[in-house]
Amino acid sequence: MARLYRDSSRSSDPAAATTAPPLPSPLPDLGVALSDADLRATAYELLVAASRVTAAKPLTYIPQSAAAATKTKGAFGLGSSPSSSGGTAAVLELVRARMGVTEQADARIRRALLRVAAGQLGRPAESMVWPLEFLQKCKASDFLDPLEYEAWQTRNFKLLEAGLLVHPLVPLKKSSISAKRMRQIIHEAYDGKLETGRNSESMIRLRSAVMSLACRSLDETSDECHWADGFPLNLHIYKMLVEACFDVEEGSIVQEIDETMELLKKTWPIFGVNQMLHNLYFTWALFNHFVMLGQANNDLLCATENLLVEIAKDAKITKDPDYSDVLGSTLNSIMGWTEKRLLVYHETFNTGNIYSLQYIVSIGISSAKILVENQDMSYEYHSGVKGDIDVMRSRIETYIHSSLRSAFAQTMEEGASKQSSRNHRPALSFLAKKTRDLAIKEKNVYTPILKKWHPLAAGVAVATLHACFENELKQFTAGLTELTPDTVQVLKAADKLEKDLIHIAIEDSMDIADGGKSLVKQMPPYEAGTVMANLVKAWVKEQIDKFKGCADQKLEQETWNPMDNNRDSFAPSSVEMLQLIEETFDAFFELSIPMHSTLLSDLTAGLDKFLHYYVSKVKSGCGTQSTVFPQLPHLTRCDVGSKLFKKNEKQQFPVKRGSQVGSTTRNEASSLPGLCFRINTLHYIQNGLKNLDMKIKACLRNAAQPDVAGELNINFELSQADCQEGIRQLCETTAYMVIFNDLSHVLMDTLYVGSPASNRILPLLKELGPILRLVSSTVHIKVRNRLITALMKASFDAFLLVLLAGGPTRAFCCQDYQIIEDDFRALRGLYLTYSDGLPEELVAKASFEVKSILPLLQTDTETLIERFKKAIFYSESYECTTKSRFPMPPVPPHWSPDHPNTILRILCYRNEEAATKFLKKAYDLPKTL
C-alpha cells in the first residue's frame, strides 16, 4: 500500500508519521509477488533512467517559465512557495531520500545506466526494456551481499513476467510461441538455472524472448518497447513516484512539487501514463494522505476538490476502459470513506473540524456526480437519477437522514441511561428537548455548509427529526389509557418540539416559491393536542362518573334532619359534593394542559349535570304550593238569622294537611326546621359555585390564560338555576305548609268562624311570632327574607281565602269591615316590625290584592249585585246560557274587585236577605254543603 517515506538517516520507519490506516488501493492486484519495496526500487530506477542523470553526465533542469515554480500549487489551491534552484539532480536527490533509496543503491543504478548508455547511445528511455538491460549490465560484484544480488535478479524477472506475460499492453494470444518461450525462460530463472552474464547464451535467449514480446504495438508503427505500460502494472509502479510528492513530517505536499512533477512526467512514456491518469491517481494520493495524517490538513482536501473538477472533464471525453476501471475504483474508494463519515456527520464533525466538512461534502458530491455521469461504471451509491442537481440533493438528503437518525438514536441511548427504565414518560420529555437541541445545532452548525448543495437542508433535517420523534411518540400514545401529569408533560413537549421544527422549516424556506409548504406536508402532525384532548375527555368522563356515584351514595346517607348535624345549618353531603368538585378542578389544573378553555367547558357541563341531579334531590319530596293550598269549598248562600257554627260542630273546610308535605308522619326532615335546613343547603351550594367560579378564573390566570379567564363563564348554569328555583320553591312550600297546615287551627279552622268579632286575628299572630323567630335564627341571612316574604304572601292568601272561600261557617255584614281591616293591619304590622322587619315597599306590594278586595266588604248589597251584573254581562268571556240564570264565572288566577267571581263570593258570604235571594234566583245556591 502507499506509504510516506523519508531518508533512512532521518527515520527508520517510513510510516512513522501516519496516524490512521490508508484507504483501500483503487488498483487491482498484480497477480505477481512484487512487494511495495520492489515496486519502489523499480520506480526510482526508471525515474533515474528517464532523467538520464549519471555521475559522468549530469543534466541540469531549467524551468520552462518564471511562473513554473508555483503553477502546480496554484492549480491545487495550495498557495505559492519558494522553488528549488538546484536543478534536476538536486530534486532527484530529494526524491531519493523520500523514497528511502540508499546512496549505495543509487550509485549502483547510476553505474548500470552508464553501462547501458555506452551501448544504447541516443535511444529514448521508453524504447528500452530496463529490467533486461539491468540484468545484462549489472554483476554480482556490484552488490555487497550475494543474497541482495539474488533478490535483485528475482525482482527484475518478476517485472518482466508482470509486464510481458501477466499485464501486457497488447493482449497475448493463447497460441503465442513467444509467450510460451518467455514463460519457460522465467521458470528457469526462478529455479536459478539462468545465467545473466553480458553475452551468455541464456542471456541471448532471454533478450530474444523479451524483445519479441515488448516490441509488439497496437499500431505496428511505434518503435517503443511495451513492458511497463500495461494496466495495472504501470500504475502500481507510478504510485510509488507519486508518494515522493508528499512530505512525511509535515503531512503535506512538498515545497518542490513543481520540480518533482516535472521529473515524474519524464516517466510517463515508459508507464503509458498521461495527464488524465496522473490526475486520477494523484487525486487518490492527496485524499489518502489527508486520511492517513489524521484529517488535519485541509489543503490536501482543497487540492483533491480542485483535481476532481479536472477529472470530471476528463471522464467525459475518454473512452479508455482501463481509465474507466481506475476511475470507478478510485472514486468508490474515496466515496467509501467520505460516505462513512458523512452518513454520521454529527458524530464525525464538531466545532474543531467543521471547516473540513465543506471539502468532504464537495468531494463526496463531485465523486457521485462523476460516477452517475459515467453509468457504465460500478457505482454502489448510484441514485438512479440524472442531473447534477438531483445527484447533489439526493446525496445531501441521504447524509442528513442517516446522520440525524444516528444522532437521534444516540440521544435516545443517552436519555435511557439518565432516566429510569421504568419511567418512559420523562425520558420522552428529555428526548423532545434533546431533539430540539439537535435541530438547533443542525441549523446553526451544519446547515450553513449543506445549503450550498441543498437549499432546503434545514427543512430536510427537521423533517427527519420530526419523523424520528414521531415513531417514539406513536409507541407512547398507543398505550395511553389515562391522563397523568407525566403524560401531559410528554405531550406538551411533543407539541412544542413540533412547533419549533415547523418554524425552522418555514424559516429555512423563505426564499422558496412555496414558502416551505411542501416540507411541512412531509411532517404529518403529531396531534399531541388531539391526543391530550381525548385523554382529558376520558378523564373528565371518569371524574363525572365518579361524581355521580358519589352523589348517589351521599344522597342515600343524607337524613335532611338538622338534629343530626350539630355543627352546620346545611347538609353535610352538600359540603362533600362541593369539596369533590373543587378537588376535581384542582386535579384538572394540575394536569397543566394548554387547552383549558376548550376542555373546561366539558368538565363543567358534566359536573353541572350531576350537581343538578343532586340539587333536584334536595328539593324533591317536599311538595309545592299547589299541593299544600286547600281546595276551595262549593259556593253557598247565607242562612240569614241562623247560628252559623254550633258548639262541637266539625269544620267542613276541606284543607289539605301534612299528607302533602314531606311525609304523612311529619318527621323532622319535613318539619319547618328540616325545610329551612334544605333551603340553607341550596344556598350553600349556590354560594359555593360562585366561589368556585372565581377560583377557576384565578387558576386560568395563573396558567397564563387571562383572556380565557375573562371570557369564560363558569357558572354551572343548570345547578345555579336549579338552586335558585329550588330556594323559591322550598320557600313557597314551607310558607304554605306553615300557614295552611301548621297554623290551620288558628287560621282556616278558627278565624272569623261564627262571628268576626269573636274569632279575630290575635291567635294567629301569637303563633306566627315564634315561627318568624325560628326562621330568623336558622335560615341564612341571604335567603331569610325570601322565606319570610313567602310566609307573608301565604298568610295574606289565607286571609283572603277566609273572606272569599271560608265555607258556610262564615258570614259577614258591612259593619264587620272595620274589624277585618284592623286585623289585616295587625297582620301586616307583624311583618313590618319583627326583628329588622321586611321593607315597607315589599309589604305594601304583597298587601295590594287584599287591600283591593277589603272595600267590597263595606259595599252595600244592591251595589254589589249591580256591579256583578255589569261584570258578568259586559264581559265577552261569559255568555248567558238561559234566560233565568247567570253563567258561573270561573275562579280567577288572582282575586280582583272587578272580577265577577270575586264579587259573587262577597255576595255568598253577605249576611243579608237581599244577597241570599239574588243567589237563590241566579244560581239556586244551597245554604249548606
Helices and strands as residue ranges (DSSP letters): H 36-51, H 68-76, H 87-99, H 103-119, G 125-127, H 130-137, G 140-142, H 146-160, I 161-166, H 177-190, H 201-214, H 233-242, G 243-245, E 246-247, E 252-253, H 257-265, H 268-271, H 275-292, H 298-317, H 321-342, H 345-348, H 355-373, H 388-418, H 424-441, I 442-446, H 447-450, H 457-478, H 485-508, H 517-521, H 528-557, G 562-564, H 572-590, H 596-619, H 625-628, G 658-660, G 668-670, H 672-702, H 706-711, H 717-737, I 738-742, G 744-746, H 762-778, H 781-805, G 814-816, H 817-833, H 840-853, G 854-858, H 861-873, H 900-908, H 913-923
